[in-house]
Amino acid sequence: MSPMPAQRYEHDPQREALEWMALLAQAGGDAQRRKAFAQWCQDPDNARAFAALQSPVPAPRPVAPPPRPRPRPVEMRRSPWGKWLAALFLAMLAALAYLYWPLLQRLGSELHTAPGERRSVRLPDGSTLHMEGASAMNVDLRGRTRQLQLVQGQVALEVKLDGRALEIQVDDALIQVFGTRLAIARYPDHDELLVLSGKAAIRQGGDSRLLSAGERVAFDAARIEPVEKMTDTALAALRKGRWSVHDQPLQRVLDRLASPRGLRVWVLDDQIANRAITGDFDQNPASDALGSFIADQGLQAHELFGQALIVR
């Protein structure tokens, strides 16, 4: 039987350095072990391997997270229909505000009547207001000058004289009352003052007029028209509750008849609107003077939300 060959020893500095580190870490190492370790370190490869084990391991460098992908901007494509719908909505809102403004203005006044209603109001100073339908007034009798404001509609006033002046505001015009009976009306394109007893003065800007009994005057925001003397026939018709006109535009007649009902009138044809009208009309709310007149003139009318009348 032949003997096994001896195993060759392979020199491995890293392995030997680990072994020496374990031996030196044990307590009670003798001088002979330290001497052997010193001899082992005389080999440069061994010394470098042992020094490498004793050097601190560098901390790993932090790895930056990958950048987050930026979201791609979403392009909003606006349809032109959106602008048109927004414009249409604003136009409808403005139209409704214009249509219902007289009603809101009337309800916000101190004294007001409903469409088709006639009402007489005795004021604290003894004066009496006779208000037609869809009329509105504000009254202030506390000062040295009694002040009234006609906001809308038609009123007849019987004044009680108590030593104080009486003024009536109609938009920018100021009426000073020196008599006892007068009538004031507001229409879409003009206002009117009629003195039945005594006198009254109207002033607007730098213009003024003085009216006596039986005289009327029309005015608007721009001017005061010349004073007109009422005929006996027209005055007699008023006393009977009727309204007489001569060569008045159809638009103005419609405005007058529709006012007590709280309606504004739009005539679509200018030629029809300027047609001259002569006649007299019953002012009693029970009579349908407006409907009868529209039928007699061969016109067609359509009511809009109970606030306006479209005539063609």
ZADOTOR-89808 format. One record per residue: residue number from 1; residue in one letter; y, z, x negated of N, C-alpha, C, O in turn. Coordinates in steps of 0.05 Angstrom, whole numbers, plus 5000, padded with zeros to 4 digits. Atoms other than C-alpha are relative to their C-alpha. Layout:
<atoms>
lummi|vexmi|n_yy|n_zz|n_xx|ca_yy|ca_zz|ca_xx|c_yy|c_zz|c_xx|o_yy|o_zz|o_xx
NUM|a|Y|Z|X|Y|Z|X|Y|Z|X|Y|Z|X
...
</atoms>
This chain:
<atoms>
lummi|vexmi|n_yy|n_zz|n_xx|ca_yy|ca_zz|ca_xx|c_yy|c_zz|c_xx|o_yy|o_zz|o_xx
1|m|4976|5000|4982|5000|5000|5000|5024|5000|4982|5028|5018|4965
2|s|4976|5002|5018|5064|4978|4968|5023|5016|5011|5026|5018|5035
3|p|4977|4983|4990|5126|5023|4971|5022|4983|5012|5025|4960|5004
4|m|4977|5015|4987|5186|5003|5017|5023|4999|4981|5029|5018|4967
5|p|4977|5003|5018|5245|4977|4980|5023|5019|5009|5027|5024|5033
6|a|4977|4981|4994|5305|5025|4976|5023|4984|5014|5029|4962|5006
7|q|4977|5013|4986|5363|5010|5024|5025|4999|4983|5032|5019|4970
8|r|4975|5003|5015|5425|4984|4991|5022|5014|5015|5026|5011|5039
9|y|4976|4986|4988|5487|5027|5002|5024|4981|4999|5032|4972|4978
10|e|4977|5018|4998|5545|4986|5027|5025|5018|5001|5027|5035|5019
11|h|4975|4984|5001|5613|5015|5009|5019|4991|5022|5026|4967|5024
12|d|4983|5005|4977|5657|5020|5072|5023|5021|4999|5019|5043|5010
13|p|4978|4980|5003|5725|5054|5057|5009|5012|5027|5014|5036|5029
14|q|4991|4990|4974|5744|5060|5132|4981|5021|5011|4989|5042|5021
15|r|5019|4980|4991|5679|5094|5150|5000|5026|4984|4999|5048|4995
16|e|4999|4977|5017|5681|5139|5090|5025|5017|5004|5024|5042|5002
17|a|4975|4986|4995|5753|5157|5104|4998|5018|5025|5008|5040|5025
18|l|5004|4984|4976|5733|5180|5174|4982|5024|4994|4987|5046|5004
19|e|5017|4978|5006|5677|5222|5145|5014|5022|4984|5012|5045|4990
20|w|4985|4980|5016|5722|5255|5093|5021|5014|5018|5025|5038|5014
21|m|4980|4987|4982|5774|5269|5148|4986|5021|5016|4997|5043|5021
22|a|5015|4980|4984|5720|5304|5189|4992|5024|4982|4994|5047|4991
23|l|5008|4978|5018|5696|5344|5128|5024|5018|4993|5021|5043|4993
24|l|4976|4984|5008|5766|5366|5107|5011|5016|5023|5023|5037|5019
25|a|4990|4986|4976|5781|5387|5179|4984|5025|5005|4994|5044|5018
26|q|5017|4976|4996|5724|5437|5177|5012|5023|4984|5023|5020|4962
27|a|4989|4977|5013|5745|5507|5159|4982|5009|4976|4958|5004|4977
28|g|5015|4990|5023|5724|5538|5092|4991|4979|4981|4971|4983|4967
29|g|5007|5020|5019|5723|5476|5051|5002|5011|4971|5022|5023|4964
30|d|5000|4989|5027|5705|5494|4978|5014|4982|4980|5021|4960|4987
31|a|4986|5015|5020|5735|5471|4913|4984|4976|4991|4996|4955|4984
32|q|5017|5022|5008|5676|5427|4897|5004|4976|5019|5004|4953|5010
33|r|4996|5022|4980|5687|5387|4962|5027|4987|4995|5029|4963|4996
34|r|4974|5011|5004|5760|5379|4947|5000|4983|4974|5014|4962|4973
35|k|5002|5015|5025|5743|5356|4876|4987|4973|5005|4995|4952|4995
36|a|5014|5025|4993|5695|5304|4904|5018|4982|5015|5018|4957|5011
37|f|4981|5017|4985|5748|5280|4953|5021|4988|4982|5028|4965|4986
38|a|4980|5011|5019|5798|5273|4896|4988|4977|4984|5002|4957|4980
39|q|5013|5021|5014|5748|5231|4858|4997|4975|5017|5001|4952|5009
40|w|5003|5023|4981|5735|5188|4920|5027|4985|5004|5027|4961|5006
41|c|4974|5012|4996|5810|5176|4929|5010|4984|4976|5030|4970|4977
42|q|4991|5015|5023|5815|5148|4858|4996|4970|5004|5008|4953|4991
43|d|5003|5029|4993|5789|5083|4887|5023|4992|5018|5027|5004|5039
44|p|4976|5007|4983|5852|5047|4914|4993|4992|5028|5008|4998|5047
45|d|5007|5007|4972|5814|5019|4974|4995|5025|5017|5003|5025|5040
46|n|5005|4975|4985|5792|5089|4993|5026|5014|5007|5030|5024|5029
47|a|4974|4986|4995|5861|5118|4985|5016|4986|5023|5028|5000|5040
48|r|4985|5014|4979|5892|5063|5029|4987|5005|5027|5001|5008|5047
49|a|5013|4995|4975|5839|5073|5083|5006|5027|5011|5011|5031|5035
50|f|4995|4973|4991|5850|5148|5085|5030|5003|5008|5036|5017|5028
51|a|4972|4999|4993|5926|5139|5085|5005|4987|5027|5023|4996|5043
52|a|4996|5013|4975|5920|5091|5143|4992|5018|5024|5004|5016|5045
53|l|5008|4982|4979|5883|5144|5184|5021|5021|5005|5025|5030|5028
54|q|4980|4978|4997|5938|5195|5171|5027|4990|5011|5043|5007|5021
55|s|4974|5010|4990|5997|5149|5190|5000|5000|5030|4980|4994|5043
56|p|4998|4999|4971|6022|5158|5262|4996|4972|5013|5006|4952|5002
57|v|5004|5025|4986|6001|5105|5311|5026|4993|5015|5035|5010|5031
58|p|4975|5007|4986|6064|5068|5336|4995|4998|5030|4976|4988|5040
59|a|5001|5001|4970|6078|5077|5409|5002|4971|5009|5016|4955|4998
60|p|4999|5028|4990|6066|5014|5448|5028|4994|5012|5039|5010|5026
61|r|4974|5009|4990|6129|4976|5464|4998|4995|5030|4979|4982|5039
62|p|5002|5005|4971|6145|4976|5538|5002|4970|5006|5018|4955|4995
63|v|5001|5028|4992|6129|4912|5570|5017|4996|5025|5013|5009|5046
64|a|4982|5004|4978|6184|4887|5615|4985|4986|5023|4970|4968|5019
65|p|5014|5013|4978|6161|4870|5685|5009|4971|5003|5032|4964|4996
66|p|4992|5028|4996|6161|4797|5701|5023|4998|5020|5024|5013|5039
67|p|4977|5003|4982|6226|4774|5734|4991|4993|5029|4973|4976|5033
68|r|5007|5006|4972|6223|4775|5810|5011|4973|5007|5033|4965|5000
69|p|4990|5027|4993|6228|4706|5838|5023|5002|5020|5021|5017|5040
70|r|4976|5000|4982|6296|4694|5870|4994|4983|5025|4984|4961|5023
71|p|5005|5016|4976|6292|4673|5942|5017|4975|5001|5040|4975|4993
72|r|4985|5025|4998|6312|4603|5954|5019|5002|5024|5011|5009|5046
73|p|4980|4999|4978|6376|4599|5995|4992|4981|5023|4984|4958|5019
74|v|5007|5016|4976|6363|4576|6066|5025|4986|5010|5046|4999|5015
75|e|4977|5015|4991|6410|4522|6087|5000|5000|5031|4982|4991|5044
76|m|4997|4998|4971|6436|4535|6157|5014|4974|5010|5036|4968|5002
77|r|4988|5024|4989|6448|4471|6194|5011|5006|5028|4996|5012|5047
78|r|4987|4993|4974|6498|4483|6250|5002|4975|5017|5012|4954|5009
79|s|4998|5023|4981|6493|4439|6310|5028|4998|5010|5040|5018|5017
80|p|4974|5003|4988|6558|4410|6335|5002|5009|5029|5023|5014|5039
81|w|4999|4990|4972|6537|4431|6404|5009|5029|5002|5020|5037|5022
82|g|4991|4973|5000|6550|4503|6385|5030|5003|5003|5040|5019|5018
83|k|4971|5000|4998|6624|4489|6375|5010|4992|5027|5028|5003|5038
84|w|4991|5009|4974|6629|4451|6439|4994|5021|5022|5010|5024|5040
85|l|5007|4980|4980|6594|4506|6479|5020|5024|4997|5028|5035|5018
86|a|4981|4978|5003|6640|4559|6448|5027|4992|5011|5040|5009|5024
87|a|4974|5009|4989|6702|4518|6465|4999|4999|5030|5019|5006|5044
88|l|5002|5001|4970|6676|4507|6536|5001|5028|5012|5013|5032|5032
89|f|5000|4972|4990|6663|4582|6545|5029|5011|4999|5037|5025|5018
90|l|4973|4990|5001|6734|4599|6521|5018|4987|5021|5035|5000|5032
91|a|4984|5014|4980|6764|4546|6566|4994|5011|5028|5013|5015|5044
92|m|5007|4989|4974|6726|4574|6626|5011|5028|5003|5020|5035|5025
93|l|4989|4972|4999|6748|4645|6609|5030|4999|5005|5040|5015|5021
94|a|4971|5002|4996|6821|4623|6604|5006|4991|5029|5025|5000|5041
95|a|4995|5010|4972|6815|4585|6671|4996|5022|5020|5011|5025|5039
96|l|5004|4978|4981|6786|4646|6706|5022|5021|4999|5030|5032|5019
97|a|4978|4981|5003|6840|4691|6677|5025|4990|5014|5039|5005|5027
98|y|4977|5012|4986|6893|4642|6702|4997|5001|5030|5016|5006|5045
99|l|5005|5001|4971|6860|4637|6770|5003|5027|5013|5014|5029|5035
100|y|5000|4974|4988|6853|4711|6782|5024|5018|4993|5026|5040|5002
101|w|4977|4983|5008|6918|4735|6749|5017|5008|5024|5024|5032|5025
102|p|4984|4991|4977|6958|4735|6815|4987|5024|5015|5001|5042|5023
103|l|5014|4978|4987|6905|4780|6847|5002|5025|4984|5008|5047|4996
104|l|4998|4976|5016|6905|4828|6789|5028|5011|4999|5032|5035|5000
105|q|4972|4992|5000|6980|4829|6787|5008|5013|5027|5023|5033|5027
106|r|4994|4989|4973|6983|4843|6862|4987|5028|5002|5001|5047|5012
107|l|5013|4974|4998|6933|4900|6858|5012|5021|4982|5010|5045|4988
108|g|4987|4981|5018|6971|4932|6801|5028|5008|5008|5041|5024|4994
109|s|4973|4993|4991|7036|4936|6841|4999|5025|5019|4978|5032|5029
110|e|4998|4975|4984|7060|4998|6879|4994|4995|5029|4979|5010|5042
111|l|5004|5008|4972|7062|4964|6947|4989|4972|5000|5000|4954|4987
112|h|5011|5027|4999|7018|4904|6964|4985|4997|5026|4977|5016|5039
113|t|5015|5007|4976|6986|4869|7022|4977|4980|4993|4979|4966|4973
114|a|5023|5019|5004|6920|4831|7028|5008|4973|5011|5026|4971|5027
115|p|4995|5027|4989|6918|4756|7042|4997|5001|5031|4978|5011|5041
116|g|5000|5001|4970|6935|4744|7116|5009|5026|5013|5010|5027|5038
117|e|4991|4974|4988|6960|4816|7126|5031|5001|5001|5045|4993|4983
118|r|4971|4994|4997|7029|4833|7153|5003|5030|5001|4988|5044|5014
119|r|4997|4970|5002|7055|4903|7137|5029|5007|4999|5044|4994|4984
120|s|4973|4989|5001|7119|4941|7150|4999|5028|4987|4983|5045|4995
121|v|4999|4975|5015|7136|4998|7102|5028|5012|5002|5047|4999|4995
122|r|4975|4986|4999|7190|5049|7114|5003|5016|4974|4987|5033|4968
123|l|4996|4988|5025|7219|5072|7048|5013|5028|5003|5024|5033|5024
124|p|4989|4973|4998|7242|5144|7033|5030|5000|5006|5041|5020|5016
125|d|4971|5001|4996|7316|5122|7036|5007|4991|5028|5030|4989|5036
126|g|4995|5010|4973|7307|5096|7108|4999|4970|5003|4999|4960|5025
127|s|5002|5029|4998|7303|5023|7090|4972|4992|5008|4953|5007|5005
128|t|5026|5009|4991|7246|4981|7117|4993|4973|4986|5010|4955|4985
129|l|5010|5025|5012|7204|4927|7082|4980|4988|5019|4962|5001|5029
130|h|5019|5015|4985|7169|4874|7123|4986|4981|4981|4998|4961|4973
131|m|5014|5015|5021|7116|4845|7076|4981|4980|5013|4965|4988|5030
132|e|5019|5020|4991|7079|4780|7089|4974|5004|4984|4972|5020|4966
133|g|5026|4998|5014|7007|4770|7066|5002|4993|4971|5019|4977|4963
134|a|5001|5005|5029|6991|4770|6992|5027|5005|4986|5035|4989|4969
135|s|4974|4993|5012|7057|4803|6974|4997|5026|4984|4979|5042|4989
136|a|5001|4976|5017|7072|4857|6922|5028|5008|4992|5044|4990|4985
137|m|4974|4990|5008|7131|4901|6906|4997|5026|4985|4978|5041|4990
138|n|4997|4974|5013|7151|4958|6861|5026|5012|5009|5046|4998|5011
139|v|4976|4987|4989|7202|5009|6886|5006|5025|4984|4989|5041|4977
140|d|4990|4976|5014|7244|5061|6849|5026|5008|5013|5047|4995|5009
141|l|4976|4991|4985|7294|5099|6893|5011|5026|4988|5026|5040|5002
142|r|4993|4974|5010|7305|5159|6847|5028|5001|4987|5040|5022|4986
143|g|4975|5000|5014|7368|5138|6810|5024|4995|5017|5022|4994|5042
144|r|4975|5005|4986|7440|5126|6829|5000|4971|5011|5015|4966|5031
145|t|5003|5027|4989|7421|5053|6839|4971|4996|5009|4953|5000|4993
146|r|5027|5004|4990|7361|5038|6882|4990|4973|4989|5004|4953|4990
147|q|5011|5024|5014|7316|4987|6847|4974|4992|5013|4955|5008|5016
148|l|5024|5011|4989|7264|4942|6878|4992|4976|4982|5010|4963|4971
149|q|5009|5024|5015|7222|4888|6844|4980|4985|5018|4959|4996|5025
150|l|5018|5017|4985|7190|4831|6882|4981|4986|4980|4990|4969|4964
151|v|5019|5011|5019|7127|4814|6843|4988|4974|5010|4983|4956|4994
152|q|5015|5022|4989|7095|4765|6890|5004|4999|5030|5008|5020|5043
153|g|5000|5003|4971|7098|4737|6960|5027|4999|5013|5047|4990|5001
154|q|4976|5002|4984|7151|4743|7015|5005|5026|5014|4987|5039|5025
155|v|4992|4975|4986|7189|4803|7042|5026|4996|5014|5044|4981|5005
156|a|4974|4998|4987|7244|4815|7092|5008|5030|4998|4992|5048|5002
157|l|4991|4973|5005|7287|4876|7079|5023|5008|5019|5043|4994|5021
158|e|4978|4988|4984|7328|4919|7127|5010|5024|4985|4996|5044|4982
159|v|4989|4980|5019|7373|4961|7083|5014|5022|5016|5029|5017|5034
160|k|4986|4976|4989|7395|5032|7102|5021|5007|4980|5015|5014|4957
161|l|4977|4993|5018|7464|5045|7072|5001|5030|4997|5003|5045|5016
162|d|4999|4972|5005|7466|5112|7038|5020|5007|4977|5019|5028|4965
163|g|4979|4996|5021|7525|5104|6989|4991|4991|4973|5007|4992|4954
164|r|5009|5010|5026|7482|5078|6932|4996|4970|5001|4990|4958|5021
165|a|5004|5029|5002|7477|5007|6907|4970|4994|5001|4953|5012|4996
166|l|5028|5009|4999|7412|4968|6917|4998|4974|4985|5012|4954|4990
167|e|5005|5024|5016|7386|4917|6867|4970|4992|5002|4952|5009|5003
168|i|5027|5011|4998|7325|4872|6872|4995|4982|4977|5010|4962|4973
169|q|5007|5017|5023|7293|4842|6810|4979|4980|5009|4958|4987|5020
170|v|5019|5021|4995|7258|4775|6818|4998|4984|4974|5014|4967|4968
171|d|5003|5011|5026|7232|4754|6751|5025|5006|4983|5031|5030|4978
172|d|4976|4995|5016|7295|4745|6708|5026|5001|5016|5047|5007|5005
173|a|4977|4999|4983|7342|4742|6767|5004|5027|5012|4985|5041|5019
174|l|4993|4974|4988|7379|4803|6794|5017|4995|5025|5037|4982|5024
175|i|4986|5003|4974|7401|4807|6867|5013|5027|5007|4999|5047|5009
176|q|4985|4976|4991|7455|4857|6887|5005|4997|5030|5017|4978|5039
177|v|5000|5001|4971|7452|4873|6961|5025|5015|5010|5030|5038|5004
178|f|4976|4988|4988|7517|4885|6999|4998|4999|5031|5017|5005|5045
179|g|5003|5002|4972|7489|4874|7069|4977|5016|5010|4968|5035|4996
180|t|5022|4983|4989|7434|4901|7113|4975|4984|5006|4954|4997|5009
181|r|5024|5016|4994|7385|4843|7125|4999|4976|4982|5018|4960|4981
182|l|5004|5023|5017|7357|4792|7077|4970|4995|4996|4954|5013|5001
183|a|5028|5007|5005|7293|4756|7060|4997|4987|4973|5015|4971|4964
184|i|5004|5010|5026|7265|4739|6992|4971|4990|4998|4953|5003|5009
185|a|5027|5011|5002|7205|4695|6975|4996|4988|4972|5014|4978|4959
186|r|5007|5012|5026|7169|4674|6911|4978|4979|5005|4958|4984|5018
187|y|5019|5022|4998|7133|4607|6906|4993|4991|4972|5007|4999|4953
188|p|5009|5008|5027|7097|4573|6848|5022|4986|4983|5025|4991|4959
189|d|4981|5015|5015|7155|4527|6829|5029|5010|5004|5047|5000|4990
190|h|4973|4990|4996|7216|4566|6855|5000|5025|5017|4979|5033|5028
191|d|4996|4977|4983|7242|4628|6890|5023|4995|5019|5040|4977|5015
192|e|4979|5004|4980|7287|4635|6951|5012|5027|5009|4998|5047|5010
193|l|4986|4977|4988|7339|4684|6977|5015|4991|5025|5030|4971|5024
194|l|4987|5006|4975|7363|4683|7049|5014|5025|5010|5001|5046|5013
195|v|4985|4977|4990|7418|4729|7074|5004|4997|5030|5014|4976|5039
196|l|4998|5001|4971|7415|4744|7149|5023|5017|5010|5034|5011|5031
197|s|4978|4983|4992|7468|4798|7153|5014|5012|4975|5000|5021|4957
198|g|4985|4989|5023|7523|4820|7104|5001|4980|4978|5003|4955|4983
199|k|4997|5017|5023|7527|4792|7034|4981|5009|4978|4971|5031|4978
200|a|5016|4993|5024|7487|4789|6969|5008|4981|4978|5017|4959|4982
201|a|4993|5016|5024|7500|4765|6899|4975|4998|4982|4960|5017|4980
202|i|5023|5005|5018|7448|4734|6852|5011|4992|4973|5029|4976|4971
203|r|4991|5006|5027|7457|4732|6777|4975|4996|4982|4956|5011|4983
204|q|5021|5006|5019|7413|4701|6724|5013|4988|4975|5024|4967|4976
205|g|4986|5009|5025|7437|4694|6652|5030|5000|5004|5041|5020|5012
206|g|4971|5003|4996|7508|4669|6655|5007|4988|5026|5031|4983|5031
207|d|4995|5013|4974|7501|4638|6724|4998|5021|5023|4983|5040|5021
208|s|5001|4982|4977|7514|4673|6791|5009|4986|5025|5022|4965|5024
209|r|4992|5010|4974|7522|4659|6865|5005|5024|5019|4993|5045|5017
210|l|4995|4980|4979|7551|4698|6924|4993|4988|5027|5003|4966|5033
211|l|5010|5010|4975|7517|4689|6991|5010|5017|5023|5012|5042|5021
212|s|4992|4986|4975|7542|4707|7061|4978|4996|5020|4958|4982|5015
213|a|5020|5002|4979|7503|4713|7126|4995|4971|5007|5014|4956|5010
214|g|5008|5027|4993|7465|4650|7144|4998|4981|4977|4996|4957|4981
215|e|5002|5017|5023|7463|4623|7073|4975|5007|4984|4965|5029|4983
216|r|5024|4997|5016|7403|4612|7028|5005|4986|4973|5022|4968|4970
217|v|4998|5012|5026|7394|4593|6955|4972|5000|4987|4957|5020|4990
218|a|5025|5002|5015|7335|4570|6913|5006|5003|4971|5027|4994|4961
219|f|4996|4996|5029|7327|4589|6840|4973|5001|4986|4953|5006|4999
220|d|5024|4998|5016|7277|4587|6784|5008|5012|4973|5030|5022|4970
221|a|4994|4987|5025|7273|4610|6712|5022|4986|4984|5034|4997|4966
222|a|4981|5016|5015|7320|4555|6689|5028|5000|5012|5048|5000|4997
223|r|4974|5003|4988|7376|4552|6740|5001|5012|5028|4980|5017|5040
224|i|4996|4993|4972|7405|4574|6807|5012|4976|5014|5033|4965|5005
225|e|4990|5024|4986|7414|4517|6856|5025|5007|5017|5031|5031|5021
226|p|4977|4995|4983|7477|4509|6899|4992|5015|5026|4970|5011|5036
227|v|5005|4986|4975|7482|4554|6960|5000|4981|5023|5016|4963|5025
228|e|5004|5017|4977|7459|4521|7024|5005|5015|5026|4994|5038|5029
229|k|4995|4988|4973|7484|4537|7095|4977|4993|5018|4971|4970|5023
230|m|5021|5005|4981|7427|4546|7144|5011|4990|5026|5032|4999|5036
231|t|4992|5010|4974|7432|4507|7209|4993|5020|5021|4976|5037|5018
232|d|5006|4982|4978|7433|4543|7275|4971|4997|5010|4958|5016|5018
233|t|5028|5006|4991|7366|4509|7292|4981|5015|4982|4961|5027|4991
234|a|5018|4987|5019|7334|4536|7228|5001|5030|5004|4980|5043|5003
235|l|4998|4971|4996|7361|4606|7241|4986|5009|5025|4973|5030|5026
236|a|5013|4994|4975|7337|4605|7313|4970|4999|4997|4956|5015|5008
237|a|5029|5002|5005|7268|4583|7289|4990|5025|4985|4968|5035|4991
238|l|5008|4976|5015|7265|4641|7240|4998|5025|5018|4980|5041|5016
239|r|5000|4977|4981|7282|4691|7295|4975|4999|5018|4966|5020|5027
240|k|5024|5003|4983|7223|4663|7335|4974|5001|4983|4952|4996|4994
241|g|5024|4999|5016|7176|4670|7276|4990|4972|4991|4966|4969|4986
242|r|5008|5027|5008|7176|4596|7258|5017|4992|4976|5038|5003|4971
243|w|4986|5009|5025|7197|4559|7195|5005|4970|5003|4987|4955|5008
244|s|4992|5028|4996|7236|4494|7199|5007|4988|4973|5021|5000|4957
245|v|4994|5015|5024|7240|4442|7143|5010|4972|5006|5004|4961|5028
246|h|4990|5027|4997|7276|4376|7134|4999|4986|4973|5012|4994|4954
247|d|5003|5016|5024|7256|4324|7082|4993|5017|4975|5004|5015|4954
248|q|5010|4984|5022|7219|4375|7039|4975|4987|4988|4959|4976|5004
249|p|5025|5012|5012|7164|4352|6989|4976|5014|5012|4976|5038|5017
250|l|5025|4990|4989|7094|4361|7016|4989|5023|4983|4979|5043|4994
251|q|5009|4979|5018|7077|4404|6955|5014|5027|5006|5001|5048|5007
252|r|4985|4975|4994|7132|4454|6972|4992|5011|5027|4991|5036|5031
253|v|5009|4991|4974|7109|4457|7045|4973|5014|4998|4969|5035|5009
254|l|5026|4988|5004|7038|4471|7024|5002|5027|4986|4988|5046|4993
255|d|4996|4974|5015|7061|4525|6975|5009|5022|5020|5000|5045|5018
256|r|4989|4981|4981|7100|4559|7031|4978|5009|5020|4976|5033|5026
257|l|5020|4993|4980|7042|4556|7081|4976|5015|4987|4964|5032|5001
258|a|5023|4988|5013|6989|4578|7030|5007|5028|4988|4989|5043|4982
259|s|4992|4975|5013|7030|4636|7001|4990|5025|5015|4979|5043|5001
260|p|5010|4976|4986|7012|4688|7056|4970|5003|4998|4960|5025|5003
261|r|5029|4997|5003|6939|4673|7044|4992|5004|4971|4968|5005|4965
262|g|5006|4995|5028|6944|4685|6969|4988|4977|4986|4973|4981|4967
263|l|5011|5024|5011|6927|4613|6952|5021|4985|4984|5044|4982|4994
264|r|4983|5019|5014|6957|4569|6899|4989|4972|5006|4965|4968|5007
265|v|5008|5027|4992|6956|4495|6916|5004|4980|4978|5026|4979|4965
266|w|4999|5022|5020|6941|4437|6869|4995|4974|5015|4973|4969|5025
267|v|5003|5026|4988|6954|4368|6897|4995|4980|4978|5010|4977|4959
268|l|5009|5017|5022|6917|4317|6855|5016|4974|4998|5016|4961|4977
269|d|4985|5026|5000|6960|4257|6875|5030|5006|5001|5040|5017|5020
270|d|4971|4995|5000|7034|4260|6855|5014|4986|5023|5034|4997|5033
271|q|4987|5014|4979|7052|4208|6907|4997|5016|5027|5016|5017|5042
272|i|5003|4983|4977|7023|4253|6961|5016|5025|4998|5028|5034|5018
273|a|4985|4975|5004|7055|4315|6931|5029|4997|5006|5042|5016|5015
274|n|4972|5004|4996|7124|4284|6936|5007|4988|5027|5030|4981|5032
275|r|4995|5011|4974|7116|4258|7007|5020|5018|5016|5017|5043|5016
276|a|4980|4985|4985|7177|4280|7050|4989|5009|5026|4978|4994|5041
277|i|5011|4988|4975|7160|4327|7107|5024|5012|5016|5041|5025|5005
278|t|4981|4988|4982|7203|4346|7167|4985|5012|5024|4967|4999|5035
279|g|5014|4987|4978|7181|4395|7221|5004|5030|4999|5018|5040|4982
280|d|4999|4971|5000|7173|4468|7239|4971|5011|5003|4954|4998|5015
281|f|5027|4989|5001|7113|4514|7230|5000|5029|5009|5019|5044|5005
282|d|5004|4972|4991|7087|4578|7261|4993|5017|4977|4974|5012|4962
283|q|5005|4981|5023|7090|4636|7211|4982|5023|5008|4977|5041|4992
284|n|5018|4979|4991|7044|4680|7252|4973|4997|4984|4961|4976|4984
285|p|5025|5002|5015|6983|4697|7208|4976|4992|5017|4957|4980|5006
286|a|5023|5007|4983|6937|4687|7268|4998|4970|5003|4976|4960|5008
287|s|5001|5030|4997|6956|4613|7271|4992|4988|4973|5002|4996|4952
288|d|5008|5014|5024|6923|4567|7221|5019|4977|4994|5011|4953|4996
289|a|4980|5021|5005|6987|4530|7204|4992|4983|4976|4997|4959|4976
290|l|5007|5015|5024|6960|4510|7136|4978|4980|5006|4980|4956|4998
291|g|5022|5019|4994|6895|4480|7162|5009|4978|5019|5001|4955|5016
292|s|4990|5021|4981|6931|4444|7219|5017|4979|4985|5015|4955|4991
293|f|4983|5019|5015|6982|4414|7171|4983|4981|4983|4989|4957|4981
294|i|5017|5017|5017|6928|4389|7123|4985|4979|5017|4983|4956|5009
295|a|5014|5019|4982|6890|4357|7181|5020|4979|5010|5013|4956|5011
296|d|4980|5019|4990|6954|4325|7209|5008|4980|4979|5014|4957|4986
297|q|4992|5018|5021|6970|4295|7142|4977|4983|4990|4980|4966|4971
298|g|5023|5016|5008|6900|4266|7135|4990|5007|4971|4981|4989|4957
299|l|5007|4992|5027|6886|4306|7071|4973|5014|5001|4963|5023|5021
300|q|5024|4985|5004|6823|4337|7044|5006|5024|4982|5019|5020|4961
301|a|4994|4976|5016|6825|4409|7017|4974|5014|4994|4956|5016|5010
302|h|5023|4984|5009|6774|4449|6977|5009|5026|4988|5026|5026|4970
303|e|4992|4974|5010|6781|4523|6966|4984|5007|4975|4960|5002|4974
304|l|5012|4993|5026|6766|4549|6896|4999|5030|4996|5020|5042|4991
305|f|5005|4971|5005|6737|4620|6891|5020|5017|5017|5025|5040|5009
306|g|4982|4984|4983|6785|4642|6947|5027|5005|4987|5042|5022|4998
307|q|4975|4995|5014|6844|4638|6899|5018|4975|4998|5042|4977|4993
308|a|4985|5025|5002|6866|4565|6899|4990|4980|5020|4968|4982|5030
309|l|5006|5021|4981|6866|4503|6942|5005|4973|4986|5027|4968|4977
310|i|4998|5027|5012|6853|4433|6914|5002|4980|5023|4984|4978|5039
311|v|4994|5019|4978|6884|4379|6959|5001|4972|4988|5012|4967|4967
312|r|4998|5028|5008|6874|4305|6954|5000|4982|5025|5001|4957|5023
</atoms>
